[in-house]
Amino acid sequence: MKFKITTKLREGIKDIQGDTMSLNLNANGWQVEDMKVG
């Protein structure tokens, strides 16, 4: 099963927070294959 996550980040939020979010999801058992930020 694959998950695709699309998020809209507010101005001022750094890309590293998106990476951290992906790592947290993976740690929680959610295998994130592709995360798009835009």
N, C-alpha and C positions, 0 to 999 in steps of 0.2 A: 504494500500500500504506500502510495506516495502523497506527500503533502506539499502544497505550494502556498507560500505565505506572501501576501502583498501588504506593505505597510506604507502609510503616508506620514512622514516625519515632519515636525514643525521646524521652522528655521532655527538654527543654532544648535540643533542636535547633531552630534558627530557620528560618523559612520561606525566608529568603534562600538557605540552603544547597540547598533544593529548587529554587529558581530557578537557582542556579549549576549544579546537576546537569543541569537541562534544557538550559541553554546549552552545557554540555560535550557532551551527547549530540548536540545539533544541530551542534556544531563537528566531531564525529566522523562526521557523515554520517547520524545518526539523526534523522529529522524527527519531533519529539515534538509531537503535536497537542493532547493532553490529559494533564496529570499531576495525579493526585488524591493529596492528602495527608490521611491520617486514621488 
